[in-house]
Amino acid sequence: MLDEFNERMSKIEEIYPRFKAYLYYISYHRWSRVHATVNRTWTMTSNIAESLNAVTKYARELSIVELLEYMRTLLERWTKERLLKAMGTFTYLGFKFNKELDDNRTLSHKLRVRAATDYIHTVLDGVRSYIVCLENKRCICGQFQLDELPCPHALAALRQRDESFEQYCSPYYTMENLLRIYEIPVNPLPDESKWNVP
C-alpha cells in the first residue's frame, strides 16, 4: 500500500511538482488511508457527504418538515434495500468484503510461501518478498492491517497452513454484524394532524 502510494506520488511529481508539494503541505494523513492516524476502513467521510448531497439536491428547496420526511423516507428505503441484499447473501462476509477477499485469493495463487515460524511467513511474488505475521494480522505490504481483511500474501500463508480466513477478518465485515445494522427500523411518522405538539 505504501509502495503504491509512493509510486503514484512520484507520477504526480513528474507531471506537476507543485501539486505534490501542496498535497504534502495539507498532510497526507488527512486524505490518504495509508497515512491515516485512525482506521478509515474503505470509506472516506467526505465521499459519503458528497453522495448524500447529490441525492438530496432537490430536497434542499423543501420546507424543514418536508425535508425531514424526505430524508426519513430515503433512509427507510435504503435500509430496506440493504437489508434485503444482506439477507440474500449466504457468505461469511458481506458482499463487498467477500468480493475483495475473492480478488485477493485469486492474486494469492501465484505466490510462493516459506514459513519461518508457525505464524511468520515470507511470501514471494516474483522478485519481491513480503513478511506476513498471522498472529498480529500484519503484512509488510500494509493492506492486511489497513483493510482488516487478509491480503493476497496472508491468504497464501493461510493456504500453506491449510487454515481458514475467518478469524483473520474484522468482525464488522461478517454477515451476522451486517444484518445487525439493519435491525433498527426507520419508523414512519404519523400524519401531521396526529402530532402532539406542545
N, C-alpha and C positions, 0 to 999 in steps of 0.2 A: 504494500500500500504506500509506504513512504517512498520507495523507489519510483513507483508510478507517479506520485505527486511531484517528486523532484524532476522527473523526466518531462512532465508537462510544463512545469515552471521554466525549465530550460528552453522549451519551444516558445513559450510566451516571451521570454527574454530575447530570443533571436528575432522575433517579429517586432516587438515593441518594448524595449528595455524600461521605459518609464512606467509602463503598466505593471511590470513585475515589482518595481520599487514601490508603487502605490499599494499593491496587494500586501507587500511586506510591512508597509507603514501602518495599514489598518489592522495588522496582526492576523496571522494565519489561523489562530485558534478561533477567531470569530466566524469563519466561514468554511474551514476545512475540517472534515471529520477526523482525518488522521492526526491533526494537531489539537483537536478539541480537548479541553480540560475535563469535560464530562462526556459520558457516552450518549451520543445523539442518535443511536441506532441508525435506521435508514431514512429518517425523515428530518428534514430541516424545517424549523418552525416557520420561517418566512415563506416557504413554499406552501404550507398549509394556509397561512393567512392570505396569500395571493389567490389560491384556489377558492377559498371562501368568498373573497372579494369579487371574483369573477362570477360566481354563482348568484351572489346577492346584489348584483349591479342594478337590476330592475327594482328590487325591493327597497332600495335606499330612498326612493321617491314616496314611499307609503307613509301613512301616519304611524306613530310609535306602536299602537296596538296592532295594526295590520302587519307591521314589520315583525313584531314578536311572534305573531301567529304564523307568518310566512316561515320564519326561522324554525319554529316548533314543528311545522308540518314537514319541512325539509329534513330536519333531524329524525323525525318519525319514519320518513320514507327511507332514508339512508340506513337507519338502524335495522329496519325490516329487511331490506335488500341484503345487507351484510350478514344478518343472522341466517337467512335462507341459504346464502352462498356457503357460510361456515358449516351449516347443518348438512349440506350436500358434499362436504369434503370428508373423506374417510382415511386420511393420512395422519400420522402422528403430529406433524406440524401443519400450521396454516398454509393455505395455497401459495402465497408469495414466498414464504420461507422454505417450503418444500421444493419449489422450483429452483430457488437459489442452491439448495443442497444438492438437487439432481445435477445442476450445471457443474457444481464443484466436484461431484462424484465422477462425472464424465471426464473432467480435466485430470482427476487423480489417477486414472487408469494408465497413463503414460509415465508415471513417476516410479522410481525405484526407492526402496527403503532399506536403511541399515539401522538396526536397533542398537543403541548404546547402553541403555538400561531398560527396565520394564516400561518406563514412561517417557524416556527421552529417545528421540529418533532423528537420524539425519535423512532427509528426503532429497533425492537427486532428481533434478529436472534438467536434463542435458548437462551443461557445464556448471549450472548453478546448484547450490545446495542450500537447504533450509533446515533449521533446527526446530523440532516440534517437541514441546513438553505437554503431554496429555494430562498430567497430574494438575498442572496450573492452567490448563486450557490456553496455551500460548504458542504462537508460531512467530518466527523471526520476520515473516512477511507482514505481520501486524493484523491481517484480516481476521484470524481466529478470535483474537481478543476484542477487536473493534466491532465485529458483527455478532459476536457471541453465538457463532454457528461454525462448525468445522470447515476450515478452508480445504482446498484440494490436498495440501500437504498433510494435514491432520487426518483427512479421510484415507489417504494412502497408508498412513501409520496404523490407523484403526483396522483397515482391511488386512494388513500383515498380522496384526494381533488377533484377527478374527473376532473383533469386538464391535458392538453396535454403537451407533452415533448418538442415541437418545440422551444419555447422561451428559453429553458434551454440548447440548443446545440450551439456550436460555429457556427457562420455563415459560417465559412470556410468549414464546412463539408456538406453544403447543395448542392443539385444537381445544383441549379442555379449558385453558385460560382464555382463548379467543372467544369461546362460547359464553364464558362468564361476563365478558364485556357487554354483551347484548342482553343479559338477564334483566337489567333495569329498563323498564319500558319508558317511552316518551309518552306521557299521559296526555290525552286530549283535553282541551278546555271546554267547559260548558258554554252554552250560548251566553252572550254578554248580558242578556236580561236576567240571568240566574246568578250573576256575580254578587257577592256580598261585599260591597264597597263601604268601608266605614266613613 
